[in-house]
C-alpha cells in the first residue's frame, strides 16, 4: 500500500522503456548515430514463441532484447525488413529487480548490445561503446 501522499509504485510502461532506449540511442557517438535512421525499435512484453524456439530458449524471461536485420555494410536484399531492435519489457523488469542495476543502465546495456549487432561489433567493442554512452 502506498504511503500517505505518495502515488502507488507501478512498473515502467512500454512507453517509459522506449523513452529510456531512445535516450540511450541518442547518446551514441558518430559514426554510430549516423547509421540508425532506419533501425526500428519495438518494446514488447515477451519474445514470441517462434523467436524463443528459433533461439532454443525455453524460458521467456531468458531474452531481454533481440536485433534482427542485416549489419551495416551488408547489401540489402529485395524483401528485407528494416533492421529492428526488440526490447522485452517483462524480462527486463525481472532482471532490473533481480540485479538492482538502475533501469536506465540496464536498458542502455541491452540497447547497446543489440545495436552492436547492427554494426557487427565484437562483445569487447560493445562493452567499450556501452561505457561511452553510460547514463
Secondary structure, 3 states (H helix, E strand, C coil): CCCCCCCCCCCCCHHHHHHHHHHHHHCCCCCHHHHCCCCEEEEECCCCHHHHHHCCCCCHHHCCEEEECCCCCCCCCCCCCCCEEEEEHHHHHHHHHHHCCCHHHHHHHHHHHHHHHHCCCCHHHHHHHHHHHCC
